[in-house]
Amino acid sequence: MEEPRKMKSTIVDSTTGITITTPKRKSWALIFILSVITLQFTNGIVQSLFFASELQIIERIIIIISAVIIVYFTLKGLFWQLKGVKEISINKDKLKLSKLSPLWTKTKTYRLSEIKNIDIKDETVSEGPTAMLQILRITDKIKITFSYGYDTITATSGIDQTEALELKDLMKNKIGL
């Protein structure tokens, strides 16, 4: 007999509020590409430091600085793919969206009184370049969004329709919409 799938998201409900944690959906194609780029530029750093005697000092410095910057951003993307987590925290008067990764954290805070509605956006495409990005899991098909002023904010993505419906209802109840 087939076992039912568990939710990807974890929900922690406490007396002060609720926290919904959703892991980033992994794109193995993107992980492979970022890994190759990181290895190549790390090799460039090592080669320019130790094995390029014909390079001038200024050329070595330029190569090292540019390679270190590229390696940082590729590692940032690689760690986001491997260990990235999206977190939604709702307490009395604010909603906090966080993107957590080993190399960086990005947090935005919104007032609950300004949130108008919560929707599920299905951006599934059947053909074209966007469909290929969805197949490779580089972009997500289903997103939970909310209106904040005149902006549409994406709360979380990378989940399926059933989980999105449950999270939407949970968020609506906690916010009071």
C-alpha positions in Angstrom: 0.0 0.0 0.0 1.2 3.5 -0.9 2.2 5.7 2.0 0.9 9.3 2.0 3.5 11.9 1.5 4.4 14.3 4.4 4.5 18.0 4.1 7.8 19.6 3.1 7.1 22.5 5.4 7.4 22.3 9.2 4.9 24.3 11.3 5.8 25.4 14.8 2.8 27.0 16.7 3.7 28.7 20.0 2.0 31.2 22.3 3.7 34.2 20.6 3.0 33.2 17.0 3.5 30.6 14.3 6.6 29.8 12.2 6.4 28.0 8.9 9.7 26.6 7.5 10.0 25.4 3.9 13.2 24.0 2.5 14.4 25.2 -0.9 13.5 22.8 -3.7 16.8 21.5 -5.0 17.7 21.9 -8.7 20.5 19.4 -9.4 21.2 20.9 -12.8 21.8 24.3 -11.2 23.9 22.7 -8.4 26.1 21.0 -11.0 26.6 24.2 -13.0 27.4 26.3 -9.9 29.8 23.6 -8.7 31.7 23.5 -12.0 31.9 27.4 -12.1 33.1 27.4 -8.5 35.8 24.8 -9.2 37.0 26.5 -12.3 37.4 29.9 -10.7 39.0 28.4 -7.6 41.5 26.7 -10.0 42.1 30.1 -11.5 43.0 31.6 -8.1 45.4 28.7 -7.4 46.9 28.9 -10.9 47.5 32.7 -10.7 49.0 32.5 -7.2 51.4 29.7 -7.7 51.9 28.7 -11.3 51.7 31.8 -13.5 55.2 33.3 -13.2 54.9 35.2 -16.5 52.0 37.3 -15.2 52.6 40.7 -13.8 51.7 41.4 -10.2 48.8 43.7 -11.2 47.4 41.0 -13.5 47.5 38.5 -10.6 45.8 40.9 -8.3 43.0 41.5 -10.8 42.5 37.8 -11.5 42.5 37.0 -7.8 40.0 39.7 -6.9 37.6 38.9 -9.7 37.8 35.2 -9.1 37.2 35.5 -5.4 34.1 37.7 -6.1 32.8 35.1 -8.6 33.5 32.2 -6.2 31.7 34.0 -3.4 28.5 34.5 -5.5 28.6 31.0 -6.9 29.1 29.5 -3.4 26.2 31.7 -2.2 23.9 30.2 -4.9 25.2 26.7 -4.3 24.6 26.8 -0.6 21.1 28.3 -1.2 20.3 25.3 -3.4 21.7 22.8 -1.0 20.7 24.2 2.5 18.4 27.1 1.7 15.2 27.6 3.9 12.3 30.0 3.6 10.8 30.9 6.9 7.4 32.7 7.6 6.9 34.0 11.1 3.6 35.4 12.1 3.1 37.0 15.5 0.7 39.6 16.9 1.3 42.5 14.6 3.9 41.5 12.0 4.7 38.9 9.4 8.4 38.2 8.9 9.8 36.5 5.7 13.3 35.1 5.9 15.6 33.4 3.5 18.2 31.5 5.4 21.4 30.0 4.0 24.8 29.2 5.4 26.4 32.2 3.7 23.7 34.8 4.0 20.3 35.7 5.5 17.7 38.0 4.1 14.8 39.1 6.3 11.8 41.4 5.5 9.1 42.4 7.9 5.5 43.4 7.1 2.7 44.8 9.2 -0.3 42.5 9.4 -2.8 45.4 9.2 -1.5 46.2 5.7 -1.8 42.7 4.3 -5.0 42.5 2.1 -5.3 39.0 0.8 -3.4 35.7 0.5 -3.5 33.8 -2.8 -2.0 30.8 -4.4 -0.4 31.6 -7.8 0.0 28.7 -10.2 2.6 29.7 -12.8 2.7 26.4 -14.6 3.8 26.7 -18.2 3.6 23.8 -20.7 6.1 25.0 -23.3 8.9 27.4 -23.9 12.0 28.4 -21.9 10.1 28.9 -18.7 8.7 25.4 -18.9 12.3 24.1 -19.2 13.3 26.1 -16.1 10.4 24.6 -14.2 11.3 21.1 -15.3 14.9 21.6 -14.1 13.4 23.0 -10.8 15.2 26.4 -11.3 11.9 28.3 -11.0 8.9 27.2 -9.0 5.4 26.6 -10.3 3.2 27.3 -7.3 3.7 30.2 -5.0 1.8 31.6 -2.0 1.5 35.4 -2.4 -0.1 38.3 -0.5 -0.9 41.9 -1.3 0.9 44.5 0.7 0.0 48.0 -0.4 0.4 48.0 -4.2 2.9 45.1 -4.2 2.4 41.4 -4.6 4.9 39.7 -2.2 5.8 36.0 -2.6 5.7 34.4 0.8 6.9 30.9 -0.1 7.3 28.6 -3.1 8.5 25.2 -4.1 5.5 23.3 -2.7 2.7 21.4 -4.3 -1.0 22.5 -4.6 -2.3 20.6 -1.5 0.4 21.9 0.8 -0.1 25.4 -0.6 -3.9 25.2 0.2 -3.2 24.1 3.8 -0.5 26.8 4.4 -2.8 29.5 2.9 -5.6 28.5 5.2 -3.3 28.5 8.2 -1.8 31.9 7.3 -5.3 33.4 6.8 -6.5 32.1 10.1 -3.4 33.4 11.9 -3.6 36.8 10.2 -7.4 37.1 10.6 -8.4 37.5 6.9 
